[in-house]
Amino acid sequence: MTSYYLARFKDSYRQATIDLMLGNQVSSELLTALGGQAAPDENDASENAEHAKMLVEDCRRLLLGSAQYPVGTWGLIDADPSSGNANETEVDSILLLTDDCYIVAEYDSHLDKIVRFEKVYLSLVRLIELGMHQQPKIFQGSAPAHLCLRINYIVDEQEGYFRMFRSANLRFFNNVAYVIKMQEELTESMTSIVDMFRIALDNAGNTDVRIVTGGVLQRRKSKVPNLDVPRGMPRNRSESQLVQLSSKALSNVAGQFSKLGQSFKKPSSYHLNIFKYTFLIELW
């Protein structure tokens, strides 16, 4: 319930949208949030860190249970050029490392659920890379370069599979998430993940894995494996798409209202219907 509260009611963007659509007075701070120019303060950063910590812990209990405790757990951002979002700033991938495997869980912030996960045994890992990667933005110049972790593995003796991550500006240690404030801390955080994998691979007997750190990661596309859906999670892909569509529709309406500013007083019946059906879809 705490996770749901942080995701739904501490989101200033959604709150500003709801207030605008209901005709309530909106502060200048919330209007700035609608414009996407508000920088998160220390309280927001601390709340995001707490949310990420609970998310990681929930994933550990869901995917590993109470009998197995992982070697390391991290909340990261998907940095794959095909599936990742270059503008994402919050945790959308959970990485769990155990004695014999690692698990990647994909988190959907719209559903506030883990929608898919992938389990890879350490014996299948072939290469671990840590380096700078830049994902270009079409028609908007180039995106900033990020320090990324790329774990290469094989499926059915076939190479070309990898998972790629970047930091969410959070460092995880002893089941606590700390906000990263300096570039040196970010580098140390990502390097520590590589070190934990190195130790786990050695203990698992897979000493042939190449580990490359530094430099620039070459751009390439990963093959797509078949991912599993945890028990209790939505299996119907259309359900996930429907909820995401409703959230995008609400965001689009909010963008239009943000241009009206303080002059907006009462929403029309059309806008109220959009809000009503969007809210019903979210509940469903």
RALIN-V589804 format. One record per residue. N is the residue number from 0. SS is DSSP state (a for helix, b for strand, c for the rest). PHI is phi in radians with two decimals (999 if undefined). D_CENTER is the distance of its C-alpha to the mean C-alpha in Angstrom with 2 decimals. Layout:
BEGIN
N_SS_PHI_D_CENTER, N_SS_PHI_D_CENTER
END
This chain:
BEGIN
0_c_999_19.25, 1_a_-1.12_17.98, 2_a_-1.07_14.34, 3_a_-1.12_15.57, 4_a_-1.09_17.58, 5_a_-1.10_14.99, 6_a_-1.31_12.73, 7_a_-1.75_15.90, 8_c_-1.90_18.61, 9_c_-1.71_17.30, 10_c_-1.56_15.70, 11_a_-1.14_18.52, 12_a_-1.11_17.77, 13_a_-1.17_18.31, 14_a_-1.12_21.18, 15_a_-1.12_22.87, 16_a_-1.10_22.66, 17_a_-1.10_24.26, 18_a_-1.10_26.91, 19_a_-1.12_27.80, 20_a_-1.24_28.21, 21_a_-1.59_30.37, 22_c_1.40_32.45, 23_c_-1.39_31.73, 24_c_-1.22_32.15, 25_c_-2.03_29.05, 26_c_-1.27_28.98, 27_a_-1.13_28.61, 28_a_-1.14_25.44, 29_a_-1.23_23.75, 30_a_-1.12_25.20, 31_a_-1.13_23.72, 32_a_-1.12_20.27, 33_a_-1.12_20.95, 34_c_-1.36_21.86, 35_c_1.30_18.54, 36_c_-1.98_20.52, 37_c_-1.43_20.08, 38_c_-1.56_18.76, 39_c_-1.16_17.07, 40_c_-1.50_19.75, 41_a_-1.16_19.84, 42_a_-1.13_19.71, 43_a_-1.10_16.48, 44_a_-1.10_14.97, 45_a_-1.17_16.53, 46_a_-1.15_15.29, 47_a_-1.12_11.61, 48_a_-1.13_12.49, 49_a_-1.15_14.33, 50_a_-1.08_11.72, 51_a_-1.12_9.31, 52_a_-1.10_12.57, 53_a_-1.16_13.55, 54_a_-1.11_10.43, 55_a_-1.09_11.09, 56_a_-1.16_14.72, 57_a_-1.09_14.51, 58_a_-1.13_12.97, 59_a_-1.07_15.76, 60_a_-1.19_18.36, 61_a_-1.23_17.40, 62_a_-1.67_17.27, 63_a_-2.00_19.79, 64_c_1.36_21.95, 65_c_-1.54_24.18, 66_c_-1.38_26.37, 67_c_-2.04_24.05, 68_c_-1.94_22.34, 69_c_-1.28_19.89, 70_c_-1.24_20.86, 71_b_-2.74_17.51, 72_b_-2.35_14.07, 73_b_-2.52_11.03, 74_b_-1.77_7.52, 75_b_-2.28_6.15, 76_b_-2.07_4.56, 77_b_-1.13_6.34, 78_c_-1.90_9.60, 79_c_-1.13_11.85, 80_c_-1.04_14.32, 81_c_-1.57_14.64, 82_c_-1.81_11.38, 83_c_-1.43_8.93, 84_c_-1.91_9.04, 85_c_-1.12_11.11, 86_c_-1.65_10.78, 87_c_-1.19_7.09, 88_c_-2.14_7.48, 89_c_-1.95_5.14, 90_c_-1.07_3.10, 91_c_-2.28_1.37, 92_b_-2.45_4.70, 93_b_-1.97_7.76, 94_b_-1.94_10.82, 95_b_-2.00_14.18, 96_b_-1.98_17.39, 97_c_-2.04_20.77, 98_c_-1.20_24.34, 99_c_-2.20_24.44, 100_b_-2.78_21.00, 101_b_-2.29_17.27, 102_b_-2.19_14.75, 103_b_-1.97_11.32, 104_b_-1.91_9.68, 105_b_-1.68_7.39, 106_b_-1.83_6.09, 107_b_-1.78_7.50, 108_c_-1.20_7.64, 109_c_-1.19_11.11, 110_c_-1.55_12.43, 111_c_0.98_10.83, 112_b_-2.52_11.25, 113_b_-1.45_10.47, 114_b_-1.73_11.89, 115_b_-2.65_12.57, 116_b_-2.62_13.07, 117_b_-2.31_15.12, 118_b_-1.97_17.73, 119_b_-2.23_19.51, 120_b_-1.30_22.65, 121_a_-1.09_23.27, 122_a_-1.19_26.51, 123_a_-1.68_24.77, 124_b_-1.29_22.94, 125_b_-2.09_24.95, 126_b_-2.71_23.31, 127_b_-2.15_20.70, 128_b_-2.14_20.17, 129_b_-2.35_18.92, 130_b_-2.91_19.64, 131_b_-1.40_18.99, 132_b_-2.45_17.56, 133_c_-2.11_17.98, 134_c_-1.79_16.63, 135_b_-1.21_19.31, 136_c_-1.86_19.08, 137_c_-1.18_21.88, 138_c_1.16_24.49, 139_c_-2.28_22.66, 140_c_1.35_23.51, 141_b_-1.80_21.20, 142_c_-1.32_17.75, 143_c_-1.13_17.79, 144_c_-1.34_17.71, 145_b_-2.18_15.05, 146_b_-1.36_15.78, 147_b_-2.16_14.06, 148_b_-1.89_14.57, 149_b_-2.20_15.86, 150_b_-1.87_17.19, 151_b_-1.71_19.96, 152_b_-2.56_21.61, 153_b_-2.01_24.20, 154_b_-2.30_24.52, 155_c_0.95_28.15, 156_c_1.16_29.42, 157_b_-1.83_27.73, 158_b_-1.54_25.77, 159_b_1.85_23.22, 160_b_-1.86_20.05, 161_b_-2.76_17.17, 162_b_-2.09_13.49, 163_b_-2.28_12.14, 164_b_-2.40_9.63, 165_b_-2.37_9.78, 166_b_-1.33_9.73, 167_c_-1.69_7.87, 168_c_1.05_11.59, 169_b_-2.29_11.77, 170_b_-2.06_14.29, 171_b_-1.87_14.75, 172_b_-2.65_18.43, 173_c_0.94_20.57, 174_c_1.09_17.99, 175_b_-2.27_17.44, 176_b_-1.81_14.65, 177_b_-1.96_16.32, 178_b_-1.33_15.47, 179_c_-1.50_16.19, 180_c_-2.00_18.87, 181_c_-2.26_20.50, 182_a_-1.10_19.85, 183_a_-1.11_21.87, 184_a_-1.16_19.63, 185_a_-1.10_16.57, 186_a_-1.09_18.83, 187_a_-1.10_20.13, 188_a_-1.12_16.78, 189_a_-1.21_15.82, 190_a_-1.16_19.48, 191_a_-1.13_19.57, 192_a_-1.13_17.04, 193_a_-1.06_19.48, 194_a_-1.12_22.35, 195_a_-1.15_21.12, 196_a_-1.15_20.78, 197_a_-1.06_24.23, 198_a_-1.14_25.74, 199_a_-1.11_24.34, 200_a_-1.15_25.58, 201_a_-1.11_28.95, 202_a_-1.16_29.33, 203_c_-1.44_28.55, 204_c_1.51_31.24, 205_c_-1.69_29.19, 206_c_-1.61_30.63, 207_c_-1.57_30.70, 208_c_-1.25_27.06, 209_b_-1.44_27.02, 210_b_-2.12_24.75, 211_b_-2.05_24.62, 212_b_-2.15_23.37, 213_b_1.60_23.95, 214_b_1.46_24.72, 215_b_-2.04_22.80, 216_c_-1.36_20.87, 217_c_-1.22_22.69, 218_c_-1.37_21.03, 219_c_-2.74_21.13, 220_c_-1.90_19.61, 221_c_-1.54_18.65, 222_c_-1.21_20.40, 223_c_-1.81_18.51, 224_c_-1.44_19.22, 225_c_-1.44_19.67, 226_c_-1.69_16.77, 227_b_-1.65_17.68, 228_c_-1.98_16.87, 229_c_-1.07_17.26, 230_c_-1.07_20.37, 231_c_1.57_20.10, 232_c_-1.72_17.11, 233_c_-1.12_17.96, 234_c_-1.73_19.60, 235_c_-1.45_20.75, 236_a_-1.09_18.55, 237_a_-1.13_20.45, 238_a_-1.12_19.36, 239_a_-1.11_15.68, 240_a_-1.13_16.90, 241_a_-1.16_19.33, 242_a_-1.17_17.06, 243_a_-1.14_14.80, 244_a_-1.10_18.17, 245_a_-1.15_19.44, 246_a_-1.16_16.62, 247_a_-1.16_17.18, 248_a_-1.11_20.88, 249_a_-1.13_20.66, 250_a_-1.15_18.84, 251_a_-1.12_21.57, 252_a_-1.11_24.28, 253_a_-1.09_22.95, 254_a_-1.09_23.12, 255_a_-1.22_26.72, 256_a_-1.21_27.65, 257_a_-1.10_26.28, 258_c_-1.26_29.01, 259_c_-1.39_31.62, 260_a_1.13_30.86, 261_a_-1.25_33.23, 262_a_-1.27_35.69, 263_c_-1.30_33.75, 264_c_-1.98_35.64, 265_c_-2.21_35.51, 266_c_-1.37_33.29, 267_c_-1.33_35.13, 268_a_-1.09_35.33, 269_a_-1.11_33.21, 270_a_-1.22_30.31, 271_a_-1.12_30.81, 272_a_-1.14_30.75, 273_a_-1.05_27.42, 274_a_-1.12_26.00, 275_a_-1.10_27.83, 276_a_-1.22_26.68, 277_a_-1.12_23.04, 278_a_-1.13_23.27, 279_a_-1.13_25.07, 280_a_-1.15_22.53, 281_a_-1.07_19.74, 282_a_-1.13_22.16, 283_c_-1.16_22.95
END
